[in-house]
């Protein structure tokens, strides 16, 4: 899934990665980079990977400690389905995004992913997983997401705080395992 290309990041941009994890996306950004994550372990991994050229902070996505209108670009990849209040996260993204800035927020297409898992499990995937050393294969469909993400649920979370420029279905229109929303603040 490509969340970076649609952002068209310039070297002069100030970029925030909400839920940066180990810095895998920030590694490919050539701009002023800031990453936040709730996990100190992930921040340490990102720091080891990215070095000194990036600002990394342990911080909750629903209470961003940045002034209003700070960032030209914000990315939030596969994060909001894991938080208690996705609306609060999107409200904070809208607050710290500069007017005219672009945010890229991605969510999994839970319905298609669950259907695919069910199909694979019905095709004896459990046997293959057990042979590969997985012991808890009965719970393979019980994900760690707090929300069953969907297009309509995302729109209810977003509530018009940002204007949708485009919705990208990834990897393709016909098989959208993920949705990437390109959003702007007027």
C-alpha positions as CSV (number, residue, x, y, z in Angstrom):
1,X,0.0,0.0,0.0
2,X,1.5,3.3,-1.0
3,X,0.5,6.2,1.2
4,X,3.5,8.4,0.5
5,X,3.2,9.0,-3.3
6,X,-0.2,10.7,-3.2
7,X,1.1,13.2,-0.6
8,X,3.6,14.6,-3.1
9,X,6.0,15.6,-0.2
10,X,8.5,18.4,-0.9
11,X,11.8,18.9,0.9
12,X,10.4,22.1,2.4
13,X,7.4,20.4,3.9
14,X,7.0,19.7,7.5
15,X,5.6,16.1,7.8
16,X,4.0,14.3,10.7
17,X,3.6,10.5,10.9
18,X,0.9,9.6,13.4
19,X,1.6,6.2,14.8
20,X,5.1,6.0,13.2
21,X,6.0,2.7,14.7
22,X,9.6,1.8,13.9
23,X,9.9,4.6,11.3
24,X,9.4,2.5,8.2
25,X,7.5,5.3,6.3
26,X,9.5,8.2,7.7
27,X,12.6,6.5,6.3
28,X,11.3,7.3,2.8
29,X,10.5,10.9,3.5
30,X,12.9,13.6,2.4
31,X,11.5,16.6,4.3
32,X,11.3,17.9,7.9
33,X,10.1,14.8,9.7
34,X,8.3,14.3,12.9
35,X,7.0,10.9,14.2
36,X,4.8,10.1,17.2
37,X,3.9,6.8,18.7
38,X,2.4,5.7,21.9
39,X,5.0,3.0,22.3
40,X,8.4,4.0,23.7
41,X,9.8,0.7,22.2
42,X,8.7,1.8,18.7
43,X,10.1,5.3,19.2
44,X,13.5,3.7,20.2
45,X,13.4,1.5,17.1
46,X,12.6,4.5,14.9
47,X,15.4,6.5,16.5
48,X,17.9,3.6,15.8
49,X,16.7,3.4,12.2
50,X,16.4,7.1,11.4
51,X,19.2,8.7,13.5
52,X,19.2,12.4,14.3
53,X,17.4,13.8,11.3
54,X,13.9,13.3,12.6
55,X,12.0,14.5,15.7
56,X,10.4,11.5,17.5
57,X,8.1,11.8,20.4
58,X,6.1,9.4,22.6
59,X,2.7,10.8,22.4
60,X,-1.0,9.8,22.1
61,X,-2.6,10.5,18.7
62,X,-5.7,11.9,20.3
63,X,-3.9,14.7,22.2
64,X,-1.1,15.9,19.8
65,X,1.3,18.3,21.6
66,X,1.8,20.6,18.6
67,X,0.5,24.1,17.9
68,X,-2.4,24.5,15.5
69,X,-1.5,24.6,11.7
70,X,2.0,23.1,12.2
71,X,2.3,20.5,9.5
72,X,2.1,20.6,5.7
73,X,1.5,16.9,5.4
74,X,0.2,14.3,7.9
75,X,0.2,10.6,7.4
76,X,-1.6,8.1,9.6
77,X,-1.4,4.5,8.2
78,X,-3.4,1.7,9.7
79,X,-3.7,3.4,13.2
80,X,-7.2,4.7,13.8
81,X,-8.8,1.3,14.0
82,X,-6.5,0.6,17.0
83,X,-7.4,3.7,19.1
84,X,-10.4,4.2,21.5
85,X,-11.6,7.4,19.9
86,X,-10.8,7.6,16.1
87,X,-12.9,10.9,15.9
88,X,-10.5,12.5,18.4
89,X,-7.5,11.4,16.4
90,X,-8.9,12.9,13.2
91,X,-9.9,16.1,15.0
92,X,-6.2,16.4,16.2
93,X,-4.9,15.7,12.7
94,X,-7.2,18.5,11.4
95,X,-6.0,20.8,14.1
96,X,-2.3,20.4,13.4
97,X,-2.6,20.3,9.6
98,X,-2.0,23.7,7.9
99,X,-4.7,25.1,5.7
100,X,-4.2,23.7,2.3
101,X,-2.1,20.9,3.7
102,X,-2.8,17.2,2.9
103,X,-3.4,14.3,5.2
104,X,-3.3,10.7,4.1
105,X,-5.2,8.3,6.5
106,X,-5.5,4.6,5.7
107,X,-7.7,1.9,7.2
108,X,-8.0,-1.8,6.4
109,X,-11.1,-3.0,4.6
110,X,-12.2,-5.2,7.5
111,X,-15.0,-6.9,5.6
112,X,-12.9,-8.1,2.7
113,X,-10.0,-9.1,5.0
114,X,-12.3,-11.1,7.2
115,X,-13.9,-12.8,4.2
116,X,-10.5,-13.6,2.8
117,X,-9.4,-15.1,6.1
118,X,-12.6,-17.2,6.3
119,X,-12.0,-18.5,2.8
120,X,-8.4,-19.4,3.6
121,X,-9.3,-21.0,6.8
122,X,-12.0,-23.1,5.0
123,X,-9.3,-24.2,2.6
124,X,-7.3,-25.8,5.4
125,X,-5.0,-22.9,6.2
126,X,-5.2,-23.9,9.8
127,X,-3.4,-27.1,9.0
128,X,-0.6,-25.2,7.3
129,X,-0.4,-22.7,10.1
130,X,-0.2,-25.5,12.7
131,X,2.6,-27.2,10.7
132,X,4.4,-23.8,10.7
133,X,4.4,-23.7,14.5
134,X,1.3,-21.5,15.2
135,X,-0.5,-22.8,18.2
136,X,-3.5,-20.4,18.5
137,X,-4.9,-20.7,15.0
138,X,-8.5,-20.7,16.2
139,X,-8.2,-17.0,17.0
140,X,-6.7,-16.0,13.7
141,X,-9.8,-14.0,12.9
142,X,-9.9,-12.2,16.2
143,X,-7.8,-9.2,15.4
144,X,-6.5,-6.6,17.7
145,X,-8.5,-3.8,16.1
146,X,-10.8,-1.9,18.4
147,X,-13.1,-1.0,15.4
148,X,-14.3,-2.9,12.4
149,X,-13.2,-0.2,9.9
150,X,-15.2,0.6,6.8
151,X,-15.8,3.5,4.4
152,X,-19.0,4.6,6.2
153,X,-17.5,4.3,9.6
154,X,-14.5,6.4,8.6
155,X,-16.8,9.1,7.3
156,X,-18.7,9.1,10.6
157,X,-15.4,9.5,12.5
158,X,-14.2,12.3,10.2
159,X,-17.5,14.3,10.5
160,X,-16.5,16.9,8.0
161,X,-13.5,18.3,9.8
162,X,-11.5,17.8,6.6
163,X,-12.5,17.7,3.0
164,X,-11.9,14.5,1.1
165,X,-9.9,15.0,-2.0
166,X,-9.8,11.3,-3.0
167,X,-10.3,7.8,-1.7
168,X,-7.8,5.3,-3.0
169,X,-8.7,1.6,-3.0
170,X,-5.5,-0.4,-2.5
171,X,-4.1,-2.5,-4.1
172,X,-6.8,-2.0,-6.7
173,X,-10.4,-0.7,-7.1
174,X,-11.7,-4.3,-7.4
175,X,-9.8,-5.8,-4.5
176,X,-9.5,-3.0,-1.9
177,X,-7.8,-4.5,1.1
178,X,-7.1,-1.0,2.3
179,X,-8.6,2.5,1.8
180,X,-6.4,5.6,1.7
181,X,-8.2,8.9,2.3
182,X,-6.5,12.0,1.0
183,X,-7.9,14.9,3.0
184,X,-7.3,18.6,3.1
185,X,-8.1,21.5,5.4
186,X,-9.6,24.6,3.7
